[in-house]
Amino acid sequence: MEDFNIDSKGVNDPFSFDTGDVNEKKDKKYFVLIIYDISDNKRRYQMVKALLSFGFRVQKSAFEAMLKPAKYKKLIEKIKD
């Protein structure tokens, strides 16, 4: 396991990555935790439906997933919609 370092770009550790670098790290998978607080029932249902296609529900408003960078990028795009 790599140690984390602090360089001119900030903290560099094996558990985080810059979303701008997604295309450079195709072979790695990242643990992603998604937690939300949405009061509107329709929007909350849409979020749950989207997140179930990417990961596992661990609590009512929390999901976790192991995603490759390309899939992570798709998740972000889907959540923004």
Sequence and secondary structure as in RCSB ss.txt:
>XXXX:A:sequence
MEDFNIDSKGVNDPFSFDTGDVNEKKDKKYFVLIIYDISDNKRRYQMVKALLSFGFRVQKSAFEAMLKPAKYKKL
IEKIKD
>XXXX:A:secstr
    EEETTEEE TT   GGGGGG TT  EEEEEE     HHHHHHHHHHHHTTSEEEETTEEEEEE HHHHHHH
HHHHH 
